[in-house]
C-alpha cells in the first residue's frame, strides 16, 4: 500500500513493508530539492500525517495497529523536541 500526503509543506510517502511477523513503516521524502533546510519537527509532523492518511486506507487490522503504534511513537518524539 502506498499513499502520499499532499497537505503538508514536506511531502512524505509512507509504506508498510516486511513480513507478517515484523511489519515496519518506511518513509521517503518526495520533492526534496525544493528545500535547502528541513526542520526535524516538520519531518516528524509530515510522518504523522502520512501514517494517519495510510491508516485511513488500510483494511488489515494488524497494519492498522502498527500504524497507530508508529503514530504514538512519533507524537512522543515530537513532544520531546518541543
Rosetta constraint file for C-alpha pairs under 8 A:
AtomPair CA 1 CA 15 HARMONIC 6.12 0.50
AtomPair CA 1 CA 16 HARMONIC 6.65 0.50
AtomPair CA 1 CA 54 HARMONIC 7.98 0.50
AtomPair CA 1 CA 58 HARMONIC 7.88 0.50
AtomPair CA 2 CA 13 HARMONIC 7.15 0.50
AtomPair CA 2 CA 14 HARMONIC 6.51 0.50
AtomPair CA 2 CA 15 HARMONIC 5.35 0.50
AtomPair CA 2 CA 16 HARMONIC 7.88 0.50
AtomPair CA 2 CA 54 HARMONIC 7.58 0.50
AtomPair CA 3 CA 13 HARMONIC 6.19 0.50
AtomPair CA 3 CA 14 HARMONIC 6.37 0.50
AtomPair CA 3 CA 15 HARMONIC 7.28 0.50
AtomPair CA 3 CA 50 HARMONIC 7.49 0.50
AtomPair CA 3 CA 53 HARMONIC 7.22 0.50
AtomPair CA 3 CA 54 HARMONIC 5.88 0.50
AtomPair CA 4 CA 11 HARMONIC 7.05 0.50
AtomPair CA 4 CA 12 HARMONIC 6.30 0.50
AtomPair CA 4 CA 13 HARMONIC 4.69 0.50
AtomPair CA 4 CA 14 HARMONIC 6.83 0.50
AtomPair CA 4 CA 50 HARMONIC 6.67 0.50
AtomPair CA 4 CA 53 HARMONIC 7.97 0.50
AtomPair CA 5 CA 11 HARMONIC 6.06 0.50
AtomPair CA 5 CA 12 HARMONIC 6.47 0.50
AtomPair CA 5 CA 13 HARMONIC 6.91 0.50
AtomPair CA 5 CA 49 HARMONIC 7.13 0.50
AtomPair CA 5 CA 50 HARMONIC 5.68 0.50
AtomPair CA 5 CA 53 HARMONIC 6.96 0.50
AtomPair CA 6 CA 11 HARMONIC 5.86 0.50
AtomPair CA 7 CA 11 HARMONIC 7.77 0.50
AtomPair CA 8 CA 46 HARMONIC 6.36 0.50
AtomPair CA 10 CA 29 HARMONIC 7.28 0.50
AtomPair CA 10 CA 30 HARMONIC 7.42 0.50
AtomPair CA 10 CA 31 HARMONIC 7.93 0.50
AtomPair CA 10 CA 32 HARMONIC 7.87 0.50
AtomPair CA 10 CA 42 HARMONIC 7.38 0.50
AtomPair CA 10 CA 43 HARMONIC 7.09 0.50
AtomPair CA 10 CA 46 HARMONIC 6.36 0.50
AtomPair CA 11 CA 29 HARMONIC 5.99 0.50
AtomPair CA 11 CA 30 HARMONIC 5.19 0.50
AtomPair CA 11 CA 31 HARMONIC 6.99 0.50
AtomPair CA 11 CA 46 HARMONIC 7.00 0.50
AtomPair CA 12 CA 27 HARMONIC 6.49 0.50
AtomPair CA 12 CA 28 HARMONIC 5.66 0.50
AtomPair CA 12 CA 29 HARMONIC 4.56 0.50
AtomPair CA 12 CA 30 HARMONIC 5.70 0.50
AtomPair CA 12 CA 46 HARMONIC 6.22 0.50
AtomPair CA 12 CA 47 HARMONIC 6.49 0.50
AtomPair CA 12 CA 50 HARMONIC 6.41 0.50
AtomPair CA 13 CA 27 HARMONIC 5.52 0.50
AtomPair CA 13 CA 28 HARMONIC 5.18 0.50
AtomPair CA 13 CA 29 HARMONIC 6.32 0.50
AtomPair CA 13 CA 30 HARMONIC 6.90 0.50
AtomPair CA 13 CA 50 HARMONIC 6.53 0.50
AtomPair CA 14 CA 25 HARMONIC 6.54 0.50
AtomPair CA 14 CA 26 HARMONIC 5.76 0.50
AtomPair CA 14 CA 27 HARMONIC 4.70 0.50
AtomPair CA 14 CA 28 HARMONIC 6.78 0.50
AtomPair CA 14 CA 47 HARMONIC 7.47 0.50
AtomPair CA 14 CA 50 HARMONIC 5.77 0.50
AtomPair CA 14 CA 51 HARMONIC 6.46 0.50
AtomPair CA 14 CA 54 HARMONIC 7.11 0.50
AtomPair CA 15 CA 25 HARMONIC 5.53 0.50
AtomPair CA 15 CA 26 HARMONIC 5.21 0.50
AtomPair CA 15 CA 27 HARMONIC 6.47 0.50
AtomPair CA 15 CA 54 HARMONIC 7.96 0.50
AtomPair CA 16 CA 23 HARMONIC 6.65 0.50
AtomPair CA 16 CA 24 HARMONIC 5.80 0.50
AtomPair CA 16 CA 25 HARMONIC 4.64 0.50
AtomPair CA 16 CA 26 HARMONIC 6.36 0.50
AtomPair CA 16 CA 63 HARMONIC 7.57 0.50
AtomPair CA 17 CA 23 HARMONIC 5.70 0.50
AtomPair CA 17 CA 24 HARMONIC 5.47 0.50
AtomPair CA 17 CA 25 HARMONIC 6.10 0.50
AtomPair CA 17 CA 26 HARMONIC 6.92 0.50
AtomPair CA 18 CA 22 HARMONIC 5.79 0.50
AtomPair CA 18 CA 23 HARMONIC 4.63 0.50
AtomPair CA 18 CA 24 HARMONIC 6.04 0.50
AtomPair CA 19 CA 23 HARMONIC 5.84 0.50
AtomPair CA 23 CA 63 HARMONIC 7.67 0.50
AtomPair CA 23 CA 66 HARMONIC 7.24 0.50
AtomPair CA 24 CA 66 HARMONIC 7.56 0.50
AtomPair CA 25 CA 67 HARMONIC 7.74 0.50
AtomPair CA 25 CA 70 HARMONIC 7.94 0.50
AtomPair CA 27 CA 47 HARMONIC 7.53 0.50
AtomPair CA 38 CA 42 HARMONIC 6.86 0.50
AtomPair CA 38 CA 43 HARMONIC 7.14 0.50
AtomPair CA 39 CA 43 HARMONIC 6.51 0.50
AtomPair CA 40 CA 44 HARMONIC 6.35 0.50
AtomPair CA 41 CA 45 HARMONIC 6.17 0.50
AtomPair CA 41 CA 78 HARMONIC 6.61 0.50
AtomPair CA 41 CA 81 HARMONIC 7.20 0.50
AtomPair CA 42 CA 46 HARMONIC 6.12 0.50
AtomPair CA 43 CA 47 HARMONIC 6.16 0.50
AtomPair CA 44 CA 48 HARMONIC 6.19 0.50
AtomPair CA 44 CA 74 HARMONIC 6.48 0.50
AtomPair CA 44 CA 77 HARMONIC 8.00 0.50
AtomPair CA 44 CA 78 HARMONIC 6.71 0.50
AtomPair CA 45 CA 49 HARMONIC 6.30 0.50
AtomPair CA 45 CA 78 HARMONIC 7.78 0.50
AtomPair CA 46 CA 50 HARMONIC 6.08 0.50
AtomPair CA 47 CA 51 HARMONIC 6.14 0.50
AtomPair CA 47 CA 74 HARMONIC 7.69 0.50
AtomPair CA 48 CA 52 HARMONIC 6.19 0.50
AtomPair CA 48 CA 71 HARMONIC 5.60 0.50
AtomPair CA 48 CA 74 HARMONIC 6.50 0.50
AtomPair CA 48 CA 75 HARMONIC 7.43 0.50
AtomPair CA 49 CA 53 HARMONIC 6.08 0.50
AtomPair CA 50 CA 54 HARMONIC 6.11 0.50
AtomPair CA 51 CA 55 HARMONIC 6.02 0.50
AtomPair CA 51 CA 67 HARMONIC 6.01 0.50
AtomPair CA 51 CA 68 HARMONIC 7.86 0.50
AtomPair CA 51 CA 70 HARMONIC 7.60 0.50
AtomPair CA 51 CA 71 HARMONIC 6.44 0.50
AtomPair CA 52 CA 56 HARMONIC 6.50 0.50
AtomPair CA 52 CA 67 HARMONIC 7.51 0.50
AtomPair CA 52 CA 68 HARMONIC 7.92 0.50
AtomPair CA 52 CA 71 HARMONIC 7.36 0.50
AtomPair CA 53 CA 57 HARMONIC 7.03 0.50
AtomPair CA 54 CA 58 HARMONIC 6.27 0.50
AtomPair CA 54 CA 67 HARMONIC 7.90 0.50
AtomPair CA 55 CA 63 HARMONIC 7.92 0.50
AtomPair CA 55 CA 64 HARMONIC 5.76 0.50
AtomPair CA 55 CA 67 HARMONIC 6.28 0.50
AtomPair CA 55 CA 68 HARMONIC 7.70 0.50
AtomPair CA 58 CA 63 HARMONIC 6.82 0.50
AtomPair CA 58 CA 64 HARMONIC 6.34 0.50
AtomPair CA 59 CA 63 HARMONIC 7.78 0.50
AtomPair CA 59 CA 64 HARMONIC 7.49 0.50
AtomPair CA 60 CA 64 HARMONIC 6.31 0.50
AtomPair CA 61 CA 65 HARMONIC 6.28 0.50
AtomPair CA 62 CA 66 HARMONIC 6.30 0.50
AtomPair CA 63 CA 67 HARMONIC 6.16 0.50
AtomPair CA 64 CA 68 HARMONIC 6.15 0.50
AtomPair CA 65 CA 69 HARMONIC 6.13 0.50
AtomPair CA 66 CA 70 HARMONIC 6.18 0.50
AtomPair CA 67 CA 71 HARMONIC 6.09 0.50
AtomPair CA 68 CA 72 HARMONIC 6.22 0.50
AtomPair CA 69 CA 73 HARMONIC 6.19 0.50
AtomPair CA 70 CA 74 HARMONIC 6.13 0.50
AtomPair CA 71 CA 75 HARMONIC 6.16 0.50
AtomPair CA 72 CA 76 HARMONIC 6.24 0.50
AtomPair CA 73 CA 77 HARMONIC 6.26 0.50
AtomPair CA 74 CA 78 HARMONIC 6.11 0.50
AtomPair CA 75 CA 79 HARMONIC 6.24 0.50
AtomPair CA 76 CA 80 HARMONIC 6.40 0.50
AtomPair CA 77 CA 81 HARMONIC 6.45 0.50
AtomPair CA 78 CA 82 HARMONIC 6.37 0.50
